[in-house]
């Protein structure tokens, strides 16, 4: 499994992903699921991936044209004129990879090898944009009403995102919020695991404003993880107490 | 969809279920998913259901032998000597109903019409017990390490249960905790809906200690629902603040 979140704020985009991949519970590895490409001063593009690892690695390789020799490669991510076209191209490669692998495996391939992606970035002269790309190659874009996307194991960490998100929040608060969301997910699903990758795309900066790997020993993450239990307990006790048979609760 | 939780405390068992059923998003109804049978002074047994409604209604009807005329019926739930046997019998009826409907529908029936159940109760002279029953008819029992079961849409509401549960808690606090868990689920999945049914099985009482339907207009539920957002925000701000590039954070 996987957990990745991309979140649009007024001041830019914050991305976080875990790094655990598993084939069954007895075959666990660490793989990077967050990638980025930058032309300093002109564009920054990041892709996060969830789903079949062979599929997602193939898409990333094809985006970079790694099947060609280095001098023959042209990375379309660095050349496409708009983020919309980046999403179209990524979606096309994803759909082709999923469909090819499925059809090569015939009846057994049906419904397998799927993956989804989050594409985020900004190209000079345009707004920062955030897309979620489906295995079918189509995609949706984040909006004022739906300002963040999750892929992978999305449910455990969603309630706190819904309650805690604020478009005006600082990057620091956004990272803190994401850490709480990831901690809830890590505690509930073994197949999502540390370390985490985090990146901040600051509006009009065109290079990673912050980029960090959060290891299992990270002191700040550990303080959030342990502090959140106490904080939740305090929050819980601050709610009005229930009593049986009170008026209107007959 | 559905959301039901059964939770074992030192002083008894607390049960909560939603009441929304849907066949697509354009066909929504209210159906009771929590049932109970009591012999005052001797036993109390409750069943909560998730999954295919025709399947679960059929199982409940068969438990009560509603296919027979009233004078011929013998409700096995009121006669079986132990809660374990109640779980066995419920599981058997569930498996038969699922398998029969699947086989009657041939190829198209595969993997469909499934349901799962939570069985809770106490019979005099024995401990209160809580079981989760799978569509295959087998089941597991709650333990000291895993003292609550969820069925249906389990993920959104799970983190707060994990953090908030305490075996010694009062029934009132348990209901409050369940309301927070249900509120998080209701906010994230439209196919889980109010009203909620709540029941308390108090140890050695053999009849519902409390039983209540919580309507959408319930003042206490509304105060939890709105208060939890503020409480979470306060909890979030009580955590240490993140800062980029602090020592140990690269």
Contacts between the chains, C-beta under 8 A, distances in Angstrom:
chain1	res1	chain2	res2	distance
A	155	B	155	3.5
A	155	B	156	5.3
A	155	B	188	7.2
A	156	B	155	5.3
A	156	B	156	7.4
A	156	B	158	6.2
A	156	B	159	5.5
A	157	B	159	7.8
A	158	B	156	6.2
A	158	B	188	5.6
A	159	B	156	5.5
A	159	B	157	7.8
A	159	B	159	7.4
A	159	B	160	7.8
A	159	B	184	4.0
A	159	B	187	6.8
A	159	B	188	6.2
A	160	B	159	7.8
A	160	B	232	6.8
A	160	B	236	7.9
A	162	B	187	6.3
A	162	B	188	7.0
A	163	B	228	7.5
A	163	B	229	5.2
A	163	B	232	4.8
A	163	B	233	7.1
A	164	B	232	6.6
A	164	B	233	6.9
A	164	B	236	5.4
A	171	B	244	7.4
A	172	B	241	6.2
A	172	B	242	4.7
A	172	B	243	6.0
A	172	B	244	7.0
A	173	B	241	7.7
A	173	B	242	7.6
A	175	B	242	4.9
A	175	B	244	8.0
A	176	B	236	7.3
A	176	B	239	6.3
A	176	B	241	6.8
A	176	B	242	4.6
A	177	B	236	6.9
A	179	B	242	7.3
A	180	B	236	6.9
A	180	B	239	7.4
A	184	B	159	4.1
A	187	B	159	6.8
A	187	B	162	6.4
A	188	B	155	7.2
A	188	B	158	5.6
A	188	B	159	6.2
A	188	B	162	7.0
A	200	B	244	7.8
A	210	B	244	4.8
A	210	B	245	7.5
A	212	B	244	7.5
A	212	B	249	6.3
A	212	B	250	5.2
A	213	B	250	6.9
A	214	B	249	7.6
A	218	B	248	6.6
A	218	B	249	6.6
A	219	B	248	5.2
A	219	B	249	7.9
A	220	B	240	7.1
A	220	B	242	6.1
A	220	B	246	7.1
A	220	B	248	7.5
A	220	B	249	5.9
A	223	B	239	7.6
A	223	B	240	5.3
A	224	B	239	5.7
A	224	B	240	7.3
A	227	B	238	7.6
A	227	B	239	5.0
A	227	B	240	6.7
A	228	B	163	7.5
A	228	B	235	7.5
A	228	B	239	6.6
A	229	B	163	5.2
A	231	B	235	3.7
A	231	B	236	7.3
A	231	B	238	5.0
A	231	B	239	6.0
A	232	B	160	6.8
A	232	B	163	4.8
A	232	B	164	6.6
A	232	B	232	8.0
A	232	B	235	5.8
A	233	B	163	7.1
A	233	B	164	6.9
A	234	B	234	7.9
A	234	B	235	6.4
A	234	B	238	7.2
A	235	B	228	7.5
A	235	B	231	3.7
A	235	B	232	5.8
A	235	B	234	6.4
A	235	B	235	4.0
A	236	B	160	7.9
A	236	B	164	5.4
A	236	B	176	7.3
A	236	B	177	6.9
A	236	B	180	6.9
A	236	B	231	7.3
A	238	B	227	7.6
A	238	B	231	5.0
A	238	B	234	7.2
A	239	B	176	6.3
A	239	B	180	7.4
A	239	B	223	7.6
A	239	B	224	5.7
A	239	B	227	5.0
A	239	B	228	6.6
A	239	B	231	6.0
A	240	B	220	7.1
A	240	B	223	5.3
A	240	B	224	7.3
A	240	B	227	6.7
A	241	B	172	6.1
A	241	B	173	7.7
A	241	B	176	6.8
A	242	B	172	4.7
A	242	B	173	7.5
A	242	B	175	4.8
A	242	B	176	4.6
A	242	B	179	7.2
A	242	B	220	6.1
A	243	B	172	6.0
A	244	B	171	7.4
A	244	B	172	7.0
A	244	B	175	7.9
A	244	B	200	7.7
A	244	B	210	4.7
A	244	B	212	7.5
A	245	B	210	7.5
A	246	B	220	7.1
A	248	B	218	6.6
A	248	B	219	5.0
A	248	B	220	7.3
A	249	B	212	6.4
A	249	B	214	7.6
A	249	B	218	6.6
A	249	B	219	7.8
A	249	B	220	5.7
A	250	B	212	7.3
